[in-house]
Amino acid sequence: MKNLVLTIFTIIVLFLFMFILSGCTLKIETTDNSVSASVDGDTTEKVDNVLDWIKERLSRLFNTEKE
């Protein structure tokens, strides 16, 4: 169980560092009653690629069956 938690934590940390160091643009605006966040198109593409990579690795790790 510790290995699984450590693996998930490592993936999250690496993802955050990659996002921070890649020069991605994140805009956050606040008003009295709401908060909105947006990213540019290049950032969206990078995040989608990273998420696809993580999904692929997790499917290999857990050997999930696709229908």
Secondary structure, DSSP 4 states (H G I P E B T S, - for coil): -HHHHHHHHHHHHHHHHHHHHTT--EEEEE-SS-EEEEE-HHHHHHHHHHHHHHHHHHHHHHTPPP-
